[in-house]
Amino acid sequence: RPYIILKCEQTRNGIIANTLQTPLAGEGPDKDSVIPRLLISNEYTNRLVHKWRSEEAGVMIGTNTALADNPELTTRLWTGPSPVRMIIDMDLRLPATLKIFNHEVLTIIFNRFKQEEKDNLLYYQVREDSGIVHQVVTALYQLKIQSVMIEGGAKLLQSFIDEQIWDEIRVIKNNELIIEKGLSAPQLKKAVPSGSFNVSGDLITIFKPASL
């Protein structure tokens, strides 16, 4: 399987995002169905994240993160190649107006409906009655994608943690920011810190599997 890095940004009290309401089919990130994005890390840490992206073959997010943040998932803040973009969108709810569908970088959409490739978009069909994490990891191996950084959200990160399919977790914490309500950070299991450093006030801690 590929080398898997989980990346999580959180506030001092362990919040990673504003609460996301149930998005409507066809709704974009600027609609009332989505609460505005919570900005946690500073500009220097953001640049570091883009450097991290340039070092991996792929980057992955889930449906809710795509809707809430409308990320481009490129390395525009760093000199280096942009990774293959990957989205778990089982029901194909994401609107074509999102930045990830701009055709500039190969983008893989894992879903349960279709398998087709056109204009730098690869729709990769997976089964809903089987473990999504294992299917995705197997697909990445078959596609020869040797490393991937998973940038959330909480549900997607937790699924990899629960299945114990990861090699490294990078936690970015803003110790000056406290949010009363929001989505809680994933719960780490069998993880031990292997080092930490500070980037202009953001504390970055690297975790490795406890079994190593």
C-alpha positions in Angstrom: 0.0 0.0 0.0 1.1 3.6 -0.3 2.7 5.6 2.5 -0.1 7.4 4.3 0.2 10.7 6.1 -2.8 12.1 8.1 -2.8 15.9 8.5 -5.1 17.6 11.1 -5.4 21.2 12.1 -7.1 22.0 15.5 -7.7 24.7 18.0 -6.4 24.7 21.5 -9.5 22.9 22.7 -9.5 20.3 19.9 -11.9 21.8 17.3 -11.0 21.2 13.6 -13.9 23.0 11.8 -17.1 24.8 12.2 -20.1 22.5 12.4 -21.1 21.6 8.8 -24.9 21.4 8.2 -26.3 18.8 5.9 -25.4 20.0 2.4 -28.1 19.9 -0.3 -27.5 18.1 -3.6 -25.9 20.6 -6.0 -25.2 23.2 -3.4 -21.9 25.0 -3.6 -19.6 26.2 -0.8 -21.1 29.7 -0.9 -24.7 28.6 -0.2 -26.5 28.9 3.1 -26.2 25.1 3.7 -22.6 25.5 4.7 -21.2 27.4 7.7 -18.1 29.5 6.8 -14.7 27.9 6.9 -12.8 28.0 10.2 -9.2 29.3 9.6 -6.9 27.7 12.1 -3.2 27.8 11.0 -1.2 30.9 10.1 0.2 31.9 6.7 3.6 30.3 7.4 2.1 27.0 8.4 -0.1 27.1 5.3 3.0 27.5 3.2 4.6 24.5 4.9 1.5 22.4 4.2 1.9 23.3 0.5 5.5 22.1 0.7 4.3 18.9 2.2 1.9 18.4 -0.7 4.7 18.8 -3.2 6.5 15.9 -1.5 3.7 13.4 -1.8 2.1 11.7 -4.9 -1.5 12.4 -3.8 -3.7 14.4 -1.4 -7.1 13.3 -0.3 -10.3 14.9 1.3 -13.9 13.9 1.9 -17.2 15.3 0.6 -17.9 17.7 3.5 -14.4 19.2 3.4 -14.7 19.9 -0.3 -18.1 21.6 0.2 -17.1 23.6 3.3 -13.6 24.8 2.2 -13.7 24.6 -1.6 -9.9 23.9 -1.6 -7.8 23.8 -4.7 -5.4 21.2 -3.2 -2.4 22.5 -5.2 1.1 23.8 -4.3 0.3 27.4 -5.3 2.2 28.7 -2.1 5.3 26.6 -2.8 7.5 25.8 -5.8 6.9 22.1 -6.6 4.6 19.7 -8.4 0.9 19.5 -7.3 -0.2 16.1 -6.1 -2.9 14.0 -7.6 -6.2 15.2 -6.0 -8.5 12.6 -4.5 -12.0 13.0 -3.1 -14.3 10.5 -1.4 -17.7 11.5 -2.8 -19.7 8.3 -2.6 -23.0 9.9 -3.8 -21.5 12.3 -6.3 -23.0 15.3 -4.5 -20.2 17.8 -5.3 -21.0 20.5 -7.8 -18.8 20.9 -10.9 -18.2 24.6 -9.9 -15.7 23.5 -7.1 -12.0 24.3 -7.7 -11.1 20.6 -7.6 -12.9 20.2 -10.9 -10.9 22.8 -12.8 -9.1 20.0 -14.8 -5.7 21.5 -14.0 -4.5 18.5 -12.0 -5.4 14.8 -12.3 -8.3 14.4 -9.9 -9.8 11.1 -8.7 -13.3 10.9 -7.4 -14.1 7.7 -5.4 -17.8 7.0 -5.7 -20.3 4.2 -5.9 -21.9 5.0 -9.2 -19.5 5.1 -12.1 -16.1 4.3 -13.5 -14.9 6.7 -16.2 -12.0 9.0 -17.1 -12.3 12.3 -19.0 -10.5 15.7 -19.1 -8.2 14.9 -16.1 -11.0 13.6 -14.0 -11.1 9.9 -13.0 -14.3 8.6 -11.5 -13.3 5.4 -9.6 -16.1 3.2 -8.5 -16.0 1.5 -5.1 -18.6 -0.7 -3.4 -20.6 0.7 -0.5 -21.0 -2.8 1.1 -17.3 -3.1 1.7 -14.7 -1.2 3.7 -14.1 2.1 1.9 -10.6 2.6 3.4 -9.3 -0.8 2.2 -10.8 -0.3 -1.3 -9.2 3.2 -1.6 -5.8 1.9 -0.4 -6.0 -1.0 -2.9 -7.0 1.4 -5.7 -4.1 3.7 -4.9 -1.7 0.7 -5.1 -3.2 -0.3 -8.4 -2.9 3.3 -9.7 0.8 3.3 -8.6 0.3 6.2 -6.2 3.0 5.5 -3.6 2.2 8.2 -1.0 -0.8 10.3 0.0 -1.5 13.0 2.5 -5.1 12.9 3.9 -6.2 16.4 4.9 -9.6 15.5 6.4 -12.2 16.0 7.5 -12.7 14.3 10.9 -14.7 11.3 9.6 -12.2 10.5 6.9 -9.2 10.8 9.2 -10.9 8.8 11.9 -11.7 6.0 9.5 -8.0 5.6 8.7 -7.1 5.8 12.4 -9.7 3.2 13.3 -8.5 0.8 10.6 -4.9 1.4 11.7 -3.9 2.2 8.1 -1.5 5.1 8.4 2.2 5.7 8.8 2.4 9.3 10.1 0.1 11.8 11.7 0.9 15.6 11.6 -1.2 17.6 14.0 -1.1 21.4 13.7 -2.4 23.1 16.8 -3.2 26.8 17.2 -2.8 27.3 21.0 -4.2 30.8 20.9 -7.5 29.9 19.3 -10.5 28.5 21.2 -13.8 27.7 19.5 -16.9 26.9 21.7 -18.7 24.8 19.1 -17.5 22.8 16.2 -16.3 19.5 14.9 -14.0 17.7 17.3 -10.6 16.4 16.2 -10.2 12.7 15.5 -9.2 10.5 18.4 -5.7 9.2 18.0 -5.3 5.5 18.7 -2.0 3.6 19.2 -0.1 6.7 18.3 3.0 8.1 20.0 4.6 11.5 19.4 8.0 11.4 17.6 8.8 15.1 17.6 7.4 18.6 17.5 8.3 22.1 16.3 6.8 25.6 16.3 5.9 27.7 13.2 5.2 31.3 14.2 2.9 30.2 17.1 1.5 27.0 15.5 2.7 23.8 17.3 3.2 20.9 14.9 3.5 17.4 16.4 4.4 14.3 14.5 2.9 11.0 15.6 4.0 7.5 14.6 2.2 4.2 15.1 2.8 2.9 18.6 3.8 -0.6 17.3 6.9 0.7 15.6 
